[in-house]
């Protein structure tokens, strides 16, 4: 059964320097945690991603060990690799979305292979983002560098957000998610019982799933231990987005993040926000959930499967406010941190913006009456349900099919919004099309009695 939406709690997010024009976002608190089996820490790792601005991506992984452990500063990966060993495969992708001055984002993804040398089989190994004593306050980021090697603006750290693995459709705007089982999200209460290893100051409720590399073993997330230094049975994808800066010289070229590897006896899955906007990706996630016999699938803000007309996932639950900066008691940013104007959304009379609901909508559409003006509202939004209040655009409404109708004149957005009336001359199912100068809205249908 789909859990009901909980009462709204209003929280004003800090606005990014790249997104100062965004309205304050309304957020919902996480759902009550479901019962879980214990989660066991396995090890802490530092991952550095470079070449993000130069287009020459590389990554290094360093195991983190307690100070004064006897190995000295020259210890190598092989010397400390008695736990999980993570190696970058050399595959990476870098994508730009939106303009520098309009909240544009850079999507980055790096792929790694994983060897389990712990001496025990691991279940559902997952890599959670963590803060440490060396990270930028309240974040999982410990370093941000520009192309000249000097530090980038440290305030960017709180806007570095985990994502699913994404590409773009041929229109250069629509998000696609080529494969499932990348992102994993928990409720804060579900990770509260994890004992932080030495130097870890906080654990975020989001990370990345380790998958099997061998398709023949894809029905399981158990990762066997091996003494063979060449046997890498697992793989994972580290995917992030971060704001583009006003100039190329200010862009982040290198970022270092901190992660905690855990063993999780619960076979759960997460639909990323990016997957939720790709119908083919939703289908793949359903197939993957069935293959793994997942008991719980977490969906995030805007997920289409919250629509009563769409079948639920196994054990479906909603977590809207996924913390990516700050503490559980004082979060300072969420996974829905604002991005660029890339979605033109249509809201029928009676509907409103809901940053958590299906398609980022709330309410039930009112029924039009023949001969009476029926208001349809346009909203300039990003992929994450944020209304872009400073966007300049002119929008128009037209008929795709259905009864005859007359439409109001095209209108300019004001504070990211515009309303155009349609007056119907007959009955039937009306399909409406909304367009801007660059973007096309998803078509909406309404029945005229």
C-alpha positions in Angstrom: 0.0 0.0 0.0 1.3 3.5 -0.8 2.0 5.5 2.3 0.0 8.7 2.6 1.7 12.1 2.2 2.5 13.6 5.5 1.7 17.1 6.7 4.0 19.8 5.2 6.7 21.4 7.1 8.1 24.6 5.7 11.9 25.0 5.6 13.7 27.8 3.7 16.8 26.4 2.1 20.0 28.5 1.7 20.1 29.7 -1.9 23.2 28.8 -3.9 25.3 31.6 -5.3 24.5 30.2 -8.7 20.8 29.9 -7.9 20.0 33.1 -5.9 16.9 33.6 -8.0 15.1 30.5 -6.8 12.1 30.7 -4.5 12.5 29.1 -1.1 11.6 25.5 -1.4 9.0 23.8 0.7 10.2 20.4 2.0 8.7 17.4 3.8 10.4 15.6 6.6 11.6 12.1 5.9 9.0 9.3 6.5 9.2 7.2 9.7 12.0 4.7 9.3 10.9 1.2 8.5 12.4 -1.7 10.6 15.9 -2.7 9.5 18.5 -5.3 10.3 21.9 -4.0 11.6 24.3 -2.2 9.3 28.0 -2.9 9.8 30.8 -0.5 8.9 33.5 -2.0 6.7 35.9 0.9 6.0 36.4 4.5 5.1 37.7 5.8 1.8 38.6 9.1 0.2 37.8 9.5 -3.5 39.3 12.3 -5.6 37.8 13.3 -8.9 39.9 15.5 -11.2 39.6 16.9 -14.8 35.9 17.9 -14.2 36.5 21.3 -15.9 39.3 20.3 -18.3 37.4 17.3 -19.8 40.2 14.9 -18.7 38.5 13.0 -15.9 40.5 10.8 -13.6 39.9 9.4 -10.1 42.0 8.0 -7.3 40.8 6.1 -4.2 42.7 6.2 -0.9 41.7 3.9 2.1 41.5 6.0 5.3 43.2 4.5 8.3 43.4 5.7 11.9 46.4 7.8 12.8 49.4 6.1 14.3 48.4 2.7 13.0 52.0 1.7 12.5 52.1 1.7 8.8 53.6 5.2 8.3 52.8 7.7 5.6 54.2 5.6 2.8 51.7 2.8 3.1 50.2 1.8 -0.3 46.8 0.6 -1.4 48.1 -3.0 -1.5 49.4 -2.7 2.1 46.1 -1.5 3.5 43.8 -3.4 1.1 42.7 -6.1 3.4 39.1 -4.8 3.3 37.3 -3.6 0.3 39.5 -2.5 -2.6 38.1 0.2 -4.9 39.7 0.9 -8.3 38.6 3.4 -10.9 38.0 1.7 -14.3 38.9 4.8 -16.3 35.3 5.2 -17.4 33.7 8.6 -16.6 31.2 11.0 -18.0 30.8 14.8 -17.7 27.7 16.6 -18.8 26.6 20.3 -18.6 23.0 21.2 -18.1 21.9 24.9 -18.2 23.7 28.2 -18.4 26.4 29.4 -16.0 24.2 32.2 -14.7 20.9 30.4 -14.6 21.7 27.6 -12.1 23.5 25.4 -14.6 24.8 22.0 -13.3 27.6 19.7 -14.2 26.7 16.0 -13.9 29.7 13.8 -13.3 29.9 10.0 -13.0 32.9 7.7 -12.4 32.8 3.9 -12.4 34.8 1.6 -10.1 35.4 -2.1 -9.7 35.4 -3.6 -6.2 37.3 -6.5 -4.7 36.2 -7.9 -1.3 39.2 -8.9 0.7 37.6 -8.7 4.1 37.6 -12.5 4.6 33.8 -12.7 4.8 31.0 -12.4 2.2 29.3 -9.0 2.3 25.6 -8.5 1.8 24.4 -5.4 -0.2 27.6 -3.5 0.3 26.9 0.2 0.0 29.1 3.3 0.1 27.6 6.1 2.2 28.8 9.7 2.0 30.2 10.9 5.3 31.8 14.0 6.9 35.1 13.7 8.6 37.4 16.0 10.6 38.9 17.2 7.4 35.7 18.0 5.4 34.2 21.4 4.7 31.8 22.1 7.5 28.6 20.0 7.4 29.4 18.3 4.0 31.0 15.1 2.6 33.5 17.2 0.5 37.0 17.7 1.8 38.5 19.6 -1.1 37.4 21.7 -4.1 40.0 22.9 -6.6 40.0 25.1 -9.7 41.9 24.3 -12.9 44.9 26.3 -11.6 45.1 24.2 -8.5 43.9 26.9 -6.1 40.9 26.3 -3.9 37.4 26.9 -5.3 34.7 28.7 -3.4 34.2 26.5 -0.3 30.5 27.4 -0.2 30.0 25.2 -3.3 30.5 22.1 -1.1 27.0 22.1 0.3 25.5 22.1 -3.2 27.4 19.0 -4.4 24.5 16.5 -4.7 24.4 12.8 -5.3 22.4 11.6 -8.3 21.6 8.5 -10.3 23.7 7.9 -13.4 22.3 10.2 -16.1 22.6 11.0 -19.8 20.5 13.3 -21.9 18.0 12.5 -24.6 18.4 13.9 -28.1 16.8 17.2 -27.2 19.7 17.9 -24.8 17.2 18.6 -21.9 15.3 15.4 -21.0 17.1 13.3 -18.4 17.7 9.6 -19.1 19.0 7.0 -16.6 20.7 4.1 -18.6 21.0 1.6 -15.8 19.4 1.0 -12.3 20.8 0.3 -8.9 23.2 3.2 -8.5 21.8 5.4 -5.8 20.7 4.3 -2.3 18.8 6.5 0.1 17.9 5.8 3.8 15.8 7.7 6.3 18.1 9.5 8.8 16.8 7.2 11.6 17.9 4.1 9.8 21.6 5.1 9.8 21.6 6.6 13.3 22.7 3.3 14.9 25.9 3.0 12.8 29.0 3.4 14.9 31.1 6.0 13.2 34.7 4.8 12.6 37.6 6.9 13.9 37.6 10.4 12.3 34.1 10.2 10.9 32.0 13.0 12.3 28.7 12.4 10.5 27.0 10.0 8.1 24.6 11.1 5.4 21.5 9.0 4.5 22.6 8.5 0.9 25.2 6.6 -1.0 25.9 4.1 -3.8 25.2 0.4 -4.3 27.9 -2.1 -5.1 26.5 -4.3 -8.0 27.8 -7.6 -9.4 30.0 -7.2 -12.5 29.1 -10.7 -13.7 25.6 -10.7 -15.3 25.3 -14.3 -14.3 25.3 -13.2 -10.6 23.0 -10.2 -11.0 20.3 -11.8 -9.0 22.3 -11.2 -5.8 24.1 -8.4 -4.1 26.3 -10.7 -2.1 30.0 -10.0 -2.7 32.2 -13.0 -1.9 35.6 -12.5 -0.3 38.7 -13.4 -2.3 42.5 -13.6 -1.9 43.0 -13.2 -5.6 44.3 -9.6 -6.2 42.9 -9.7 -9.7 39.4 -10.8 -8.8 37.0 -7.8 -8.8 33.5 -9.1 -8.4 31.7 -5.8 -7.7 31.2 -2.5 -9.3 29.6 0.9 -8.4 29.1 4.3 -9.9 29.8 7.5 -8.1 27.5 10.1 -9.6 27.2 13.7 -8.5 26.0 17.1 -9.7 27.5 20.5 -8.8 26.8 24.1 -9.8 28.5 25.6 -12.7 30.2 28.9 -11.9 30.0 32.3 -13.5 33.2 31.8 -15.5 35.2 28.7 -16.5 38.1 29.9 -14.4 35.9 29.6 -11.3 34.6 26.1 -12.1 35.5 23.2 -9.9 38.0 21.0 -11.6 38.7 18.6 -8.7 36.6 17.4 -5.8 37.4 15.0 -3.0 34.6 13.2 -1.1 34.6 10.9 1.9 32.7 7.6 1.9 32.0 4.8 4.4 31.6 1.2 3.1 28.9 -0.7 5.0 27.5 -4.3 5.0 23.7 -4.1 4.9 21.6 -7.3 5.3 18.5 -5.5 3.9 18.0 -5.8 0.1 16.5 -2.4 -0.6 16.6 -0.2 -3.7 16.1 3.4 -4.5 14.6 5.2 -7.6 16.7 8.3 -8.1 15.0 11.6 -9.0 16.6 11.3 -12.4 15.3 7.7 -12.9 11.8 8.9 -11.9 11.7 11.1 -15.0 12.6 8.4 -17.4 9.8 5.8 -18.1 12.3 3.3 -19.5 14.4 3.7 -16.4 11.4 3.0 -14.1 10.7 -0.2 -16.1 14.4 -1.3 -15.7 14.2 -0.6 -11.9 11.0 -2.7 -11.6 12.8 -5.6 -13.4 15.9 -5.2 -11.2 13.8 -5.1 -8.0 12.1 -8.3 -9.1 15.4 -9.9 -9.9 16.9 -9.1 -6.5 13.6 -9.8 -4.7 13.9 -6.4 -3.1 11.7 -5.9 -0.1 11.6 -2.1 -0.1 12.0 0.4 -2.9 12.4 4.0 -1.9 11.1 6.8 -4.2 12.1 10.4 -4.0 10.6 13.8 -4.8 8.4 14.0 -7.9 8.4 10.2 -8.6 5.7 9.3 -11.1 5.0 6.0 -9.3 3.2 8.1 -6.6 0.5 8.5 -9.2 -2.5 6.4 -8.1 -2.8 5.2 -11.7 0.7 3.7 -11.7 1.5 0.4 -9.9 3.7 0.6 -6.8 7.1 -0.9 -6.5 7.6 -3.7 -3.9 7.4 -2.2 -0.4 7.2 1.3 -1.9 7.9 4.2 0.4 8.5 7.9 0.0 11.4 9.9 1.3 11.2 13.5 0.1 13.9 15.4 2.1 17.2 13.6 1.6 19.9 15.5 3.6 23.1 16.2 1.8 24.5 18.9 4.1 24.3 19.7 7.8 23.2 17.3 10.5 20.0 15.2 11.0 18.8 17.8 13.5 19.9 20.8 11.5 20.0 20.0 7.7 21.3 22.8 5.5 20.6 21.4 2.1 18.8 18.5 0.4 19.2 16.3 -2.7 16.7 18.6 -4.5 19.1 21.6 -4.4 18.1 23.9 -7.2 19.4 23.4 -10.8 18.7 25.1 -14.2 15.4 25.9 -15.9 14.9 22.8 -17.9 11.2 21.9 -17.3 8.1 23.8 -18.3 5.4 22.4 -16.2 1.6 22.7 -16.8 -0.8 22.9 -13.8 -4.5 22.6 -14.5 -7.1 24.6 -12.5 -7.2 23.1 -9.0 -3.5 21.9 -9.1 -0.5 23.5 -7.4 3.2 22.9 -7.1 4.1 20.2 -4.6 7.9 19.7 -4.3 7.3 16.1 -3.1 4.3 14.8 -5.0 4.0 12.9 -8.2 5.2 15.1 -11.1 5.8 17.8 -8.4 2.0 18.4 -8.4 -0.7 18.5 -5.7 -4.4 18.8 -5.9 -7.1 17.5 -8.2 -7.9 19.2 -11.5 -11.2 21.0 -11.6 -13.6 20.1 -14.4 -14.0 22.7 -17.2 -17.3 24.0 -18.3 -18.2 24.6 -21.9 -18.2 28.3 -22.6 -16.4 29.3 -19.4 -12.6 30.3 -19.2 -10.5 27.5 -17.7 -7.1 28.7 -16.3 -4.0 26.7 -17.1 -0.8 27.7 -15.3 2.8 27.4 -16.5 5.7 27.1 -14.1 9.4 27.4 -15.0 11.0 24.6 -13.0 14.2 22.5 -12.9 14.5 18.8 -12.8 14.0 18.8 -9.0 10.7 20.6 -8.7 12.1 24.0 -7.8 10.3 27.0 -9.4 12.8 29.3 -11.2 11.4 32.7 -10.3 13.8 34.9 -12.4 13.5 33.1 -15.7 12.5 35.1 -18.7 10.3 33.3 -21.2 7.1 33.6 -23.2 4.7 30.7 -23.1 1.7 29.7 -25.3 -1.1 27.1 -24.9 -2.5 25.2 -27.8 -4.8 22.2 -28.7 -3.4 18.8 -29.6 -6.8 17.1 -29.8 -10.3 17.2 -28.5 -13.2 19.6 -28.6 -12.9 23.0 -30.2 -11.4 25.7 -28.0 -10.2 29.3 -28.0 -7.0 30.2 -26.2 -5.8 33.3 -24.5 -2.8 35.2 -25.9 0.8 34.0 -25.2 2.1 35.4 -21.9 5.4 36.3 -20.3 6.5 34.5 -17.1 6.3 36.6 -14.0 8.2 35.2 -11.0 8.5 32.0 -13.0 4.7 31.7 -13.6 2.1 32.6 -16.2 -1.6 31.6 -16.6 -3.5 31.3 -19.9 -7.2 30.7 -20.2 -8.8 28.1 -22.5 -12.5 28.3 -23.3 -14.1 25.2 -24.7 -16.8 25.1 -27.4 -17.7 21.5 -27.0 -17.3 18.3 -24.9 -14.8 15.5 -24.9 -11.2 14.7 -23.9 -9.0 17.7 -24.4 -5.2 17.3 -24.8 -3.3 20.5 -24.3 0.2 21.5 -25.3 2.3 24.2 -23.7 5.4 25.7 -25.2 8.0 28.3 -24.4 10.6 29.8 -26.6 13.0 26.8 -25.9 11.1 24.2 -23.9 8.0 22.2 -24.5 5.8 21.1 -21.6 4.5 17.6 -21.0 1.0 17.3 -22.6 -1.9 17.4 -20.2 -5.4 16.0 -20.7 -8.7 17.1 -19.1 -12.2 15.9 -19.8 -14.8 18.5 -20.7 -18.4 17.2 -19.9 
